[in-house]
């Protein structure tokens, strides 16, 4: 599953009604080099898939339920009810105070293609969840998350394996496009485990 985030503002929080609202995704270029194409969510939203509202993409920490999801000219607009639980109360308070100011979508790519400049166009995706998260990937949208197996993740693993910062950055930047083209459906965990195995083989 992949993740993508955007920011939201504190005035998109209604503490009395226990709701948050805004854009879970937009059609802007994100930091990972992806653009979600208008209409990419259409089949997913029309299906019977039950989209979840989570905390930090943790499957064992649901905090609410979507009450509205729709695509418009800007992106995927969502409204969510936040449950009256310990984690739900915490999430709502942090959002109200502007401390947590981002949301992220968790999705699987169904159809995509690369442009000549290396930008990936996501033409159809299956939406599984959206989460309140700490760091945004897409700064232009209003509510969203974290991206799987991007250059920063690869750079982190390389650094942990002992490479210098400049070496890790160079390898990560050059290799991310090929890694993502190899298998868009590969999970973050599987991808990082495979990378660590390869590093061990080369004694890096």
Secondary structure as UniProt FT lines:
FT   STRAND          2..7
FT   HELIX           10..12
FT   STRAND          13..14
FT   TURN            15..18
FT   STRAND          19..26
FT   TURN            31..32
FT   STRAND          34..36
FT   TURN            38..41
FT   HELIX           42..46
FT   STRAND          52..55
FT   TURN            56..57
FT   STRAND          58..71
FT   STRAND          75..82
FT   HELIX           86..96
FT   TURN            97..98
FT   STRAND          102..114
FT   TURN            116..117
FT   STRAND          120..133
FT   STRAND          138..142
FT   TURN            148..149
FT   HELIX           151..160
FT   TURN            161..162
FT   HELIX           165..182
FT   TURN            184..185
FT   HELIX           188..201
FT   TURN            202..203
//
